Amino acid sequence: MSPAKKPATAAKRGPKIGYYAFLDSPPNPLPPLIVITGKEYLLAAEVLRRVLELAVPDESMRDLNVD
């Protein structure tokens, strides 16, 4: 096996944003990857709900995209 090569350029990291800051003014456009961390699952569920609202504005289409 060949050793893993280091990427030529480092991955671009977006800014970290807190729960309240995200709910007050979510980034526009949404980044392609969103990582939700924390101990409070209710807060994480609220952020996930908000991300889905922003990513899929048509409410009838949201259920088709969540499994």
N, C-alpha and C positions, 0 to 999 in steps of 0.2 A: 504494500500500500504506500502511496505517496503521502508525504506529510501535508497537513492542511496549510494552505497558503493564506497569508494575511491579505485582506482586500486592499486594493490600491488606494481607495479613499474611505475614510471612516463614514459610518452611517450618520445621517443628519438627525439629530434629536430635537424634538420640539420642546417647548417649555412645559414644565409641570404646572398644573393648575389645580387649585383646591375645589372642594365641593361647592361652596357658596359662590365662588367666582365663576365656576362653570355654569351654574344655574342662572346667575345674573346676566352673564354675557358669554354664551358659548362661542368657540372659535368659528369663524366663517371664512372659508369652507372647513368642514370637519377634516381632521387629518386622516390619512388612510389607515392608520393603526391607533387604536385607543386602548390603553391599559388601565383598568380600574383596580385599585388596590385599597386595602383598609380592612379594619375589623368590623365595621358596622355594615352588615349586609343590607339593611334597609336603605342606607344612603347609596350604596352601590346599585341597588335595584332602581332607585329614583334616577340616578345618572344614566343607567342603561335605558330606561323608559324615555328619557329626554333625548338621548342619542338617536333612538329609533324614530322619535317624532321628527327630528331634524333630517335624518337620512332618508326617511320614507314619509313624505308629507301626506300622501293619500292614505287615510285611515283604513280603508278597505284592503289595501295591499300589505299592511303591516303583518297580519296574521300569516300570510304566505311566506314571510321571510324569517320567521322565528320558529325554531324547532327545539 
